[in-house]
Amino acid sequence: MRYLVLLALSSLLFSCATVRKENVDYQEAGTLWIQTSAEVKALIYQAFNIAKLRLDQDLQKRGRKYNAKKRAIVVDVDETIVDNSPYQAKNILVGREYTSENWAEWIDLADAKALPGAVEFLNYAKSKGVEVFFITNRKQRGYQATMDNLKKLGFPVSKKNLFLRTEEGHSKEKRRQMVMKNYRIVLLMGDSMGDFGPFFETKSMAQRNELTEKYQREFGDKFIVLPNPMYGEWLGSIYDYDYSLSNKKKKKIRRSKLRPY
């Protein structure tokens, strides 16, 4: 009898472990590109070089239009100034999907590394009298760990300029509007279209591309985009933002979007 109970428990544990194991190999190439390629480093340096050029140009402008309010830069955090690819890599290697729980575990480590050129550029902006605001959709529970991580890396962060998500949903517009009450935003920097305005939020894949055409002159001017092939709204739009779909269904949808020849 005891043997049968142990056998049943072992089968149950094995079954649970099997269910939890996910095939997330589709994330492998994007994560490898972020972690190993010289090209991604070049793109990141390019983004911060252009940001510095645009900031310097704006600092030369005079007149009430440009100086009525103090200048500000608004930056996202994840995959914009810090690298979370080790979290993605672990998910792939152990076969697990993103969950709010395992993401929180990563945040609590406060061990994300700075992207190349990020610390230098934001401290340069601060030295020129430009306020930097960090607007991230990390949840409030991770506030202290995020603050500790950014401070450890040398970013000009404080309680007055770090805004985590407090409202439902992922829109950053209310927080941007708070900044705009007292500041003129010179640059918006992020890895997802929602970092640049509410008009991009939760739009279909086709709409996102249409809007990118509409705002094409803003990219490299006021909008500075950082590369992130690992996750984000671009992937959500492919699934029509239905993250409850099975991996099998998601794979079918991804393949249906591929355009051969």
C-alpha angles and dihedrals in degrees: 000000000000089000091053092050092050090047091051092049091048091051091049093050092047091048092051092048090050092050092050093052109096131190103234097156090125086076093056102088095048092048093047090051091053094047102041114022126100087206094067091049089050091051091050092050088047091054094051093042090054090045091055091047092051092045092051090050091051092048088059093057118101135191138074093287091063102031105037088096132029115262122253139184120209117205134180115225113215114071089351102074102354133047119233096172092116087065090050091047092053091050090054095046096048095037103242136135126229113280129174087242099055091040089054090051090056093047091050090059088064087206105124113132125230119257115245112280096004099108093044095049097047092047089049089054091049091050088056092056094259115138117228120213122194110207113181136164092225108127123254093252087072095050099109095042090050091048091049092048094050093045091049089054092051101251117153093248130150139157091271096056106037113089119182125183115285102157130068115269129025104276115130095189097103090053092047089050089053089057092046093058090075105012141053109230109226097177137018114199126189149125097238132056091239087069089071104050147327091260089076097050120119093344123152121262091257093047092050090055092046091051091049088057090048094052097035094126091058094062109095089012111062097344116065114187124203120202120255119162093162103078143329145104091317088067094040091055090057088060093041084247092291100138092170091077117115119255088247091056092044090052090051091051093047091052091047089060094056113106114209119196 
